Amino acid sequence: MNESQKKFSMYFKQRSMPFYLAALLILLLSGCGQFSPATTRPLAQEAAPRPTAKVTKTQTPSQDAQETVLQQTQDEMAIIRSREGPNGWTWATNLPTHRLVVFYGNPLSSVMGPIGQYSDSDLISKLQEQAQVYAQLDPGHPVVPALDYVTPVVQPVPMADNSWVYRMPDSSIEHYIDLANSNHALFFFDMQIGHSTVQKEVSRVLPYLERPGVDLTLDPEFDMPPGAIPDQVFGHMSAAEINWAINTLASLVQTYHLPPKILIIHQFREDMLPDWQKIKVQPGVQVITCVDGFGPPSEKIDDYQIFDKQQLIQYPGIKLFYKLDVPLMTPEQTLQLDPPPLMVMYQ
């Protein structure tokens, strides 16, 4: 067995046990009734009003110009009202001016990260405490906290629709969106696709993504090739899939007059994004490459140099593991990376 095979084998030995514990725990707890979708407010009540269709008619050039000016004025007024409202803080979040400090996880699993380990108040308190460390170290980059909420979650069994994923209930999603946004923190859907598709899973949560302060994360590791079982092989995600997500987010920003959307993409192997050069960034969408995978600082720095410098798509980011990174990189060490990450995620 060569060195790369040893490292691959060791990775699965270390990773498979917490994954299956987390997956089985989610399967068991999903039927326990902690979250009741019946108590969730209908998504239609939260979505921004959709534009009404216009009747096509013959117009003169001057009428066309007047209508264009009127529409631009209405759009500008809508943006002003949004910035002055309760979600105005979301307009102040912008890369590369700011830095994100993010907590990862799922509320049904303490193994997956901080979101499943703490009560609401402790979760926000610890997130704000971690964010404040980075704010003090680098005052030039104001810090915005965020929750990276994993759904769907890949499972070790096919599930009823053969997607190999479990989707969290609306009531839980609503709860954590409100918890994040009410504390001026962004909320990210972190998607493990399994044998579903990016289009299908993103479309399921479009009504949430129509809101400011709700963003998206894609995890190629769990985008499974045909016949593969999650966590037994590494998945990959094509540029076409990612470009579809970017274009969808860009369309939402334009249609609903939203602040820029942020898309995070996990990566710790080159074959996870085999045609990364074809990923096209669009206006209104900011793309972060999150260098993932646990290990000693030397290995994480090597990966960072590849994916966040040599193959950087737009903005750099990194994930740190409180328990599995030995030793855990300090915030000071993290900010010394070249280039300094604009997003630091903790699992």
C-alpha positions in Angstrom: 0.0 0.0 0.0 1.6 3.3 -1.1 1.5 6.5 1.0 -1.6 8.0 -0.8 -3.5 4.7 -0.3 -2.5 4.7 3.4 -3.7 8.2 3.8 -7.0 7.4 2.0 -7.6 4.4 4.2 -6.7 6.2 7.4 -9.1 9.0 6.4 -12.0 6.6 6.1 -11.2 4.8 9.3 -11.2 8.2 11.1 -14.1 9.6 9.3 -16.6 6.7 8.9 -17.3 6.2 12.6 -18.5 9.8 13.4 -20.3 9.9 10.0 -22.3 6.8 10.6 -23.0 7.7 14.2 -24.3 11.1 13.0 -26.3 9.5 10.1 -27.9 6.9 12.3 -28.7 9.5 15.0 -30.4 11.6 12.5 -32.5 8.7 11.2 -33.5 7.8 14.8 -34.2 11.4 15.9 -36.1 12.4 12.7 -39.1 10.4 14.0 -39.0 11.7 17.5 -41.1 14.8 16.9 -38.6 17.5 18.0 -39.6 19.6 15.1 -43.2 19.7 13.8 -43.6 20.9 10.2 -47.3 21.6 11.1 -46.2 24.5 13.3 -44.1 26.2 10.5 -45.4 29.3 8.9 -46.2 28.8 5.2 -43.2 29.7 3.1 -45.4 31.8 0.8 -45.9 34.2 3.7 -42.2 34.8 3.9 -41.3 35.1 0.3 -40.9 38.5 -1.3 -43.8 39.5 -3.7 -43.2 38.2 -7.2 -43.4 40.7 -10.1 -46.6 40.7 -12.0 -46.7 40.0 -15.7 -47.0 43.0 -18.0 -49.2 43.1 -21.1 -47.2 43.5 -24.2 -48.1 46.6 -26.2 -46.7 48.8 -28.9 -44.8 51.8 -27.5 -42.8 54.7 -28.9 -39.1 55.0 -28.0 -39.9 57.9 -25.6 -42.5 55.8 -23.8 -40.0 52.9 -23.5 -37.4 55.3 -22.0 -39.9 56.7 -19.5 -40.9 53.2 -18.5 -37.3 52.2 -18.1 -36.6 55.2 -15.9 -39.7 54.5 -13.8 -38.7 50.9 -13.3 -35.2 51.9 -12.3 -36.6 54.3 -9.8 -38.9 51.7 -8.3 -36.0 49.3 -8.1 -33.9 51.8 -6.3 -36.7 52.6 -3.8 -37.2 48.9 -3.1 -33.5 48.6 -2.3 -33.6 51.7 0.0 -36.6 50.3 1.8 -34.8 47.0 2.3 -31.7 48.7 3.6 -33.7 50.7 6.1 -35.8 47.7 7.3 -35.1 45.0 9.8 -32.8 43.2 7.3 -30.8 46.3 6.5 -27.7 44.7 8.2 -27.5 42.1 5.4 -26.7 44.9 2.9 -23.6 45.8 5.0 -22.2 42.3 4.5 -19.8 42.3 1.5 -16.7 40.5 0.4 -13.8 41.2 0.3 -14.5 44.0 2.8 -15.8 41.6 5.5 -14.8 38.3 6.9 -17.2 35.5 7.8 -16.8 33.3 10.9 -19.1 30.3 10.6 -20.3 27.4 12.8 -21.1 24.2 11.0 -23.4 21.3 11.9 -26.9 19.8 12.2 -29.2 20.1 15.2 -29.8 16.4 15.3 -26.1 15.4 15.7 -23.6 16.6 18.2 -20.9 14.7 16.1 -21.3 17.0 13.1 -20.4 20.3 14.8 -21.4 23.2 17.1 -24.9 23.6 15.8 -25.8 20.2 17.3 -23.8 20.6 20.5 -25.3 23.7 22.2 -28.5 25.3 23.2 -29.6 28.3 21.1 -28.2 30.9 23.5 -24.9 29.1 24.0 -24.6 28.5 20.3 -24.9 32.2 19.5 -22.7 33.2 22.4 -19.9 30.9 21.4 -20.2 32.0 17.7 -20.0 35.6 18.6 -17.1 35.0 21.0 -15.2 33.2 18.2 -16.0 35.9 15.7 -14.8 38.6 18.1 -11.4 37.0 18.2 -10.9 37.5 14.5 -12.4 41.0 14.7 -9.8 42.0 17.3 -6.9 40.4 15.3 -7.9 42.1 12.1 -9.9 45.3 12.6 -9.6 46.1 8.9 -12.1 43.3 8.1 -15.3 43.6 10.2 -16.6 40.1 11.0 -20.0 38.7 10.2 -21.0 35.5 12.0 -22.9 32.7 10.3 -24.5 29.3 10.8 -23.8 26.6 8.2 -26.8 24.2 8.6 -26.4 20.8 6.9 -29.5 19.7 4.9 -29.9 17.5 3.1 -27.7 15.1 5.0 -26.4 11.9 3.3 -27.4 8.6 4.8 -25.9 5.1 4.7 -29.2 3.8 3.3 -31.1 4.7 0.0 -34.2 6.3 1.7 -37.7 6.1 0.1 -36.8 8.2 -2.9 -33.4 6.5 -3.5 -31.7 9.9 -2.9 -29.6 8.6 0.0 -30.3 11.9 1.9 -32.5 13.0 4.8 -34.0 16.5 4.5 -34.6 18.5 7.7 -38.1 19.6 8.5 -39.3 23.2 7.7 -39.9 23.9 11.4 -36.2 23.3 12.2 -35.0 25.3 9.2 -37.3 28.3 10.1 -36.0 28.1 13.7 -32.4 28.3 12.8 -32.9 31.0 10.1 -34.6 33.1 12.7 -32.0 32.3 15.3 -29.2 33.4 13.0 -30.8 36.4 11.3 -32.2 37.8 14.6 -28.7 37.9 15.9 -27.3 39.5 12.7 -25.8 36.2 11.5 -26.1 34.8 8.0 -27.7 31.4 7.5 -26.3 28.9 4.9 -27.9 25.7 3.6 -25.0 23.3 3.4 -26.1 20.6 0.9 -24.9 17.0 0.8 -26.5 15.9 -2.5 -26.1 12.1 -2.3 -27.9 10.6 -5.3 -30.2 13.6 -5.7 -29.2 16.6 -7.8 -28.2 20.2 -7.1 -31.1 21.4 -9.1 -33.6 19.4 -7.2 -32.3 20.2 -3.7 -31.7 23.9 -4.4 -35.2 24.2 -5.9 -36.7 22.8 -2.7 -35.4 25.7 -0.7 -35.8 28.5 -3.2 -38.5 30.2 -1.0 -35.9 30.5 1.7 -33.2 31.7 -0.6 -35.5 34.5 -1.7 -34.9 36.1 1.7 -31.9 38.3 2.6 -29.5 36.7 5.0 -30.0 33.2 3.6 -27.2 31.7 1.5 -25.9 28.5 0.1 -23.1 25.9 0.5 -22.4 23.0 -1.8 -20.3 20.0 -0.7 -18.9 18.0 -3.7 -17.6 15.3 -1.3 -21.2 14.0 -1.0 -22.3 14.4 -4.6 -22.3 10.7 -5.4 -21.5 9.0 -8.7 -23.9 6.3 -9.8 -23.8 3.2 -7.6 -21.6 4.8 -5.0 -22.4 4.7 -1.2 -21.8 7.9 0.7 -18.6 7.9 2.8 -17.2 4.9 1.0 -16.0 6.9 -2.0 -15.4 10.6 -2.5 -17.9 12.4 -4.7 -17.4 15.2 -7.1 -19.3 18.2 -8.5 -19.2 19.5 -12.1 -18.8 23.2 -13.1 -22.2 22.8 -14.8 -23.9 22.0 -11.5 -22.2 24.9 -9.7 -22.8 27.3 -12.5 -26.5 26.5 -12.4 -26.6 27.3 -8.7 -24.7 30.5 -9.3 -27.0 31.6 -12.0 -30.0 30.8 -9.9 -28.7 32.9 -7.0 -27.9 35.7 -9.3 -31.5 35.6 -10.7 -32.9 35.8 -7.2 -30.7 38.8 -6.3 -31.9 40.7 -9.4 -35.6 39.7 -9.2 -36.1 40.3 -5.4 -33.7 43.2 -5.0 -31.5 41.3 -2.6 -28.1 41.9 -1.2 -25.4 39.8 -2.8 -25.7 36.1 -2.3 -22.7 34.0 -1.0 -22.0 30.5 -2.3 -19.5 28.4 -0.4 -17.9 25.4 -2.1 -16.1 22.7 0.0 -13.0 21.1 -1.4 -10.0 19.1 -0.1 -9.2 17.0 -3.2 -8.6 18.1 -6.8 -11.0 15.6 -8.2 -13.9 17.0 -6.2 -14.0 19.9 -8.7 -12.6 18.3 -11.8 -13.4 21.2 -14.1 -13.2 24.1 -11.7 -11.7 26.4 -14.4 -15.2 26.4 -16.0 -16.9 27.8 -13.0 -18.2 31.3 -13.9 -18.8 33.9 -11.2 -21.8 36.2 -11.9 -22.7 39.7 -10.6 -24.6 39.5 -7.4 -23.0 36.2 -6.2 -19.8 35.9 -4.2 -18.0 32.5 -4.3 -15.9 31.2 -1.5 -13.7 28.1 -1.8 -13.7 26.4 1.6 -10.6 24.3 2.0 -12.0 21.3 4.0 -10.6 18.1 5.5 -9.1 17.6 9.0 -5.4 17.0 9.8 -2.3 18.8 11.1 -1.6 22.4 10.1 1.1 21.4 7.6 -1.4 19.3 5.5 -4.1 22.0 5.7 -1.7 24.7 4.6 -0.5 22.6 1.7 -4.2 22.1 0.6 -4.8 25.8 1.1 -2.0 26.8 -1.2 -3.5 24.7 -3.9 -7.2 25.4 -3.7 -7.2 28.9 -2.2 -4.2 30.3 -4.1 -3.2 28.3 -7.2 -6.8 27.3 -8.1 -8.7 30.1 -6.4 -12.1 30.7 -8.0 -12.9 34.0 -6.2 -12.5 34.3 -2.4 -10.5 32.1 0.0 -11.9 30.2 3.0 -11.0 27.4 5.3 -12.7 24.9 7.7 -11.1 24.1 11.0 -12.1 21.1 13.2 -12.2 21.8 16.9 -11.6 18.1 17.8 -10.1 16.4 14.7 -7.4 19.0 13.8 -4.4 18.1 16.0 -3.2 20.6 16.8 -5.9 23.1 16.0 -4.6 26.1 14.1 -5.0 29.3 16.1 -6.8 32.4 14.7 -3.4 34.1 14.5 -2.0 31.2 12.4 -5.1 31.1 10.3 -4.8 34.8 9.4 -1.2 34.3 8.4 -2.2 32.1 5.5 -1.5 33.5 2.1 -3.9 34.9 1.1 -5.7 35.4 4.4 -9.0 33.6 4.4 -12.2 35.7 4.2 -14.2 32.9 5.7 -13.3 30.7 8.6 -15.6 27.8 9.3 -15.5 25.7 12.5 -16.8 22.1 12.8 
